[in-house]
Amino acid sequence: MLNLVIVEDEEIIRRGLVCTIDWLKMGAKVVGEAANGKEALEVIAATKPDVVLTDIKMPVMDGIAMTEALKAADNPAKIIYLTSYADFSYAQRALQLDVTDYLLKPVNETDLTNVLAKIDGHREVKKSEELSWDEGLRAAYHTGNPYVQKVLKRIEEGFQERLSGEAIADELGVSFSYLSRKLKEETGLTFGGLLTQYRLQQAIEMLQAGTWRVYEVAEQTGFGDYKNFTQAFKKYLHTTPKAFMQEITVGIKL
């Protein structure tokens, strides 16, 4: 389910978008709305949407300025411009800002459905990419610092246990500050981040298998309890384990 924020200065049009489109059928949910870009930035910060559907021409702050602010803040929300101004200069600027799409009013629901489906499909792929024990990390086994190699191997072998970066540093005979610095330099992540990433990757594989209950997955991947598991899932995947399972179930039915 995609979380969506709608930004439109004309209240009648905005309410029409919120209330008359069958968002659920499109696999989306409206989590916020705003009348201009400045207001939208606050709503987006509070709701953390996957998608922002926004007009371009608005008072106070227009859609382009809002997009520039989001890009500058590295906000991952996908942007869809919705405007009545069929002007190439707007489309050209949208392309420069790497927005997802550019749709004209009145909105064509088929086109909108297709755009959202593309975003949702890309999001699922991106989740796997972000949480994969990828080649960049694996390469550290062969080309990286030997202490980093040992930490990565320790995580793979013992992710189900209660692992501590400080304890591993003691085992290796180095300071935790030195080990942390080398981990950050070679992987871009902290020890805790690496451990959580690997545990989540294993958890996703188990959830997709459909054999275990959510609390069993939490226990078997080292998170310990459902609360810790859910917090990690929300932080890295912006959803909950139960919602993830529901998405898998819906996908199988479809």
C-alpha positions as CSV (number, residue, x, y, z in Angstrom):
1,M,0.0,0.0,0.0
2,L,1.4,3.4,-1.1
3,N,1.0,6.3,1.2
4,L,0.2,9.5,-0.7
5,V,0.1,13.2,-0.1
6,I,-1.9,15.5,-2.4
7,V,-0.8,19.1,-2.9
8,E,-3.3,21.4,-4.7
9,D,-4.2,25.1,-4.0
10,E,-7.7,24.9,-5.4
11,E,-9.7,23.3,-2.5
12,I,-12.5,22.0,-4.8
13,I,-10.0,20.1,-6.9
14,R,-8.1,18.9,-3.9
15,R,-11.1,17.6,-2.2
16,G,-12.2,16.0,-5.4
17,L,-8.9,14.2,-5.7
18,V,-9.0,13.0,-2.1
19,C,-12.7,11.9,-2.1
20,T,-13.7,10.8,-5.6
21,I,-10.8,8.6,-6.7
22,D,-10.8,5.0,-5.6
23,W,-7.3,5.1,-4.1
24,L,-7.7,1.7,-2.4
25,K,-8.3,0.1,-5.8
26,M,-5.0,1.7,-7.0
27,G,-3.1,0.3,-4.0
28,A,-2.8,3.7,-2.3
29,K,-3.9,5.6,0.7
30,V,-4.1,9.4,1.1
31,V,-2.3,10.3,4.4
32,G,-2.2,14.0,4.0
33,E,-3.0,17.1,1.9
34,A,-1.8,20.6,1.5
35,A,-2.7,23.9,-0.3
36,N,0.8,24.9,-1.3
37,G,4.4,23.7,-1.3
38,K,5.4,25.2,2.0
39,E,2.5,23.6,3.8
40,A,3.2,20.4,2.0
41,L,6.8,20.2,3.3
42,E,5.4,20.1,6.8
43,V,2.8,17.5,6.0
44,I,5.4,15.3,4.1
45,A,7.8,15.6,7.1
46,A,5.0,14.4,9.4
47,T,3.5,11.6,7.3
48,K,6.6,10.4,5.3
49,P,4.6,9.4,2.2
50,D,5.8,7.2,-0.7
51,V,4.3,9.5,-3.3
52,V,3.5,13.2,-3.6
53,L,0.9,14.2,-6.2
54,T,1.3,17.9,-6.7
55,D,0.1,20.8,-8.8
56,I,2.9,22.9,-10.2
57,K,1.4,26.5,-10.2
58,M,0.6,27.3,-6.5
59,P,0.9,30.4,-4.3
60,V,3.5,30.7,-1.5
61,M,5.7,27.9,-2.9
62,D,5.1,26.2,-6.2
63,G,5.5,22.5,-7.0
64,I,8.9,22.9,-8.5
65,A,10.3,24.8,-5.5
66,M,8.8,22.2,-3.2
67,T,10.4,19.4,-5.2
68,E,13.8,21.1,-5.1
69,A,13.5,21.4,-1.3
70,L,12.6,17.7,-1.0
71,K,15.6,16.7,-3.3
72,A,17.9,18.9,-1.3
73,A,16.8,17.1,1.9
74,D,17.2,13.6,0.2
75,N,13.6,12.9,0.7
76,P,12.8,9.6,-1.1
77,A,9.2,10.4,-1.9
78,K,8.3,10.0,-5.6
79,I,6.8,13.1,-7.2
80,I,4.0,13.2,-9.7
81,Y,3.2,16.5,-11.2
82,L,-0.5,17.2,-11.9
83,T,-1.2,20.4,-13.8
84,S,-3.4,22.1,-16.4
85,Y,-0.4,23.9,-17.8
86,A,0.5,21.8,-20.9
87,D,3.7,23.7,-21.3
88,F,6.9,22.1,-22.4
89,S,9.0,24.2,-20.1
90,Y,7.3,22.7,-17.1
91,A,7.8,19.2,-18.3
92,Q,11.4,19.9,-19.1
93,R,12.0,21.2,-15.6
94,A,10.2,18.1,-14.2
95,L,12.6,15.9,-16.1
96,Q,15.6,17.9,-14.8
97,L,14.3,17.2,-11.2
98,D,13.9,13.5,-12.0
99,V,10.2,13.4,-11.0
100,T,8.4,10.2,-11.6
101,D,5.7,11.5,-14.0
102,Y,3.8,14.5,-15.4
103,L,0.1,14.2,-15.8
104,L,-2.5,16.8,-17.0
105,K,-5.7,17.8,-15.4
106,P,-8.4,16.5,-15.4
107,V,-6.6,13.4,-14.1
108,N,-7.0,10.3,-16.1
109,E,-7.4,7.5,-13.6
110,T,-6.0,4.8,-15.9
111,D,-2.8,6.8,-16.4
112,L,-2.6,7.5,-12.6
113,T,-3.1,3.8,-11.9
114,N,-0.3,2.9,-14.2
115,V,2.1,5.4,-12.7
116,L,1.3,4.2,-9.1
117,A,1.7,0.6,-10.2
118,K,5.2,1.4,-11.6
119,I,6.2,3.2,-8.4
120,D,4.9,0.3,-6.2
121,G,6.8,-2.3,-8.3
122,H,10.0,-0.3,-8.1
123,R,9.5,0.1,-4.3
124,E,9.4,-3.6,-3.8
125,V,12.5,-4.1,-5.9
126,K,14.3,-1.3,-4.0
127,K,13.4,-2.8,-0.7
128,S,15.3,-6.0,-1.6
129,E,18.2,-4.0,-3.0
130,E,18.5,-1.8,0.1
131,L,18.5,-4.8,2.4
132,S,20.6,-7.2,0.3
133,W,24.0,-8.5,1.7
134,D,25.2,-7.1,-1.6
135,E,28.5,-7.4,-3.6
136,G,29.8,-4.2,-2.1
137,L,29.7,-5.7,1.4
138,R,30.7,-9.2,0.3
139,A,33.8,-7.7,-1.4
140,A,35.1,-6.6,2.0
141,Y,35.8,-10.3,2.7
142,H,38.5,-10.2,0.0
143,T,39.7,-6.7,-0.3
144,G,38.8,-4.9,2.9
145,N,40.3,-4.5,6.4
146,P,40.7,-8.0,8.0
147,Y,38.8,-6.8,11.1
148,V,35.9,-5.7,8.9
149,Q,36.0,-9.1,7.2
150,K,35.7,-10.9,10.5
151,V,32.8,-8.7,11.7
152,L,30.8,-9.4,8.5
153,K,31.5,-13.2,8.9
154,R,30.5,-13.0,12.6
155,I,27.2,-11.3,11.7
156,E,26.4,-13.9,9.0
157,E,27.1,-16.8,11.4
158,G,25.6,-15.4,14.5
159,F,22.8,-13.0,13.6
160,Q,20.3,-15.1,15.6
161,E,22.4,-14.5,18.8
162,R,22.7,-11.4,21.0
163,L,25.7,-9.8,19.2
164,S,27.6,-6.8,20.6
165,G,30.1,-4.7,18.6
166,E,32.0,-4.0,21.8
167,A,32.3,-7.7,22.6
168,I,33.4,-8.5,19.0
169,A,36.0,-5.7,19.2
170,D,37.3,-7.3,22.5
171,E,37.5,-10.7,20.8
172,L,39.5,-9.2,18.0
173,G,41.8,-7.3,20.3
174,V,41.0,-3.8,19.0
175,S,39.1,-0.8,20.3
176,F,35.5,-0.5,19.5
177,S,36.1,3.1,18.2
178,Y,38.7,1.8,15.7
179,L,36.4,-1.0,14.6
180,S,33.5,1.3,14.2
181,R,35.5,3.7,12.1
182,K,36.7,1.0,9.8
183,L,33.2,-0.4,9.4
184,K,31.9,3.0,8.5
185,E,34.7,3.6,6.0
186,E,34.3,0.3,4.2
187,T,30.5,-0.4,4.4
188,G,29.0,3.1,5.1
189,L,27.1,1.5,8.0
190,T,27.6,1.1,11.8
191,F,27.8,-2.3,13.4
192,G,24.2,-2.0,14.5
193,G,23.1,-1.0,11.0
194,L,24.9,-3.9,9.4
195,L,23.4,-6.4,11.9
196,T,19.9,-5.0,11.5
197,Q,20.2,-5.0,7.7
198,Y,21.3,-8.7,7.7
199,R,18.6,-9.7,10.2
200,L,15.9,-7.9,8.1
201,Q,17.1,-9.6,4.9
202,Q,16.7,-13.0,6.6
203,A,13.3,-12.0,8.1
204,I,12.0,-11.0,4.7
205,E,12.9,-14.3,3.2
206,M,11.2,-16.1,6.1
207,L,8.0,-14.0,5.8
208,Q,7.9,-14.6,2.0
209,A,8.1,-18.3,2.6
210,G,4.8,-18.1,4.5
211,T,5.8,-20.9,6.9
212,W,6.3,-18.9,10.2
213,R,4.2,-16.5,12.2
214,V,5.5,-13.0,12.6
215,Y,6.6,-13.4,16.2
216,E,8.4,-16.6,15.3
217,V,10.4,-14.7,12.6
218,A,11.3,-12.0,15.1
219,E,12.6,-14.7,17.5
220,Q,14.5,-16.6,14.9
221,T,16.2,-13.6,13.3
222,G,17.7,-12.2,16.5
223,F,15.2,-9.4,17.1
224,G,13.9,-11.1,20.2
225,D,10.4,-9.7,20.5
226,Y,7.7,-8.4,18.2
227,K,8.1,-4.8,19.3
228,N,11.8,-4.6,18.4
229,F,11.1,-6.3,15.1
230,T,8.3,-3.9,14.2
231,Q,10.4,-0.9,15.0
232,A,13.3,-2.0,12.8
233,F,10.8,-2.9,10.0
234,K,9.3,0.6,10.1
235,K,12.6,2.3,10.2
236,Y,14.1,0.5,7.2
237,L,11.1,-0.5,5.2
238,H,8.5,2.1,6.2
239,T,5.8,-0.5,6.9
240,T,5.1,-3.2,9.5
241,P,5.7,-7.0,9.3
242,K,1.9,-7.6,9.4
243,A,1.3,-5.1,6.6
244,F,4.2,-6.7,4.6
245,M,2.5,-10.1,5.0
246,Q,-0.8,-8.7,3.9
247,E,0.8,-7.3,0.7
248,I,2.3,-10.7,0.0
249,T,-1.1,-12.4,0.5
250,V,-2.8,-9.9,-1.8
251,G,-0.1,-10.4,-4.4
252,I,-0.6,-14.2,-4.3
253,K,-4.4,-13.8,-4.7
254,L,-4.0,-11.5,-7.6
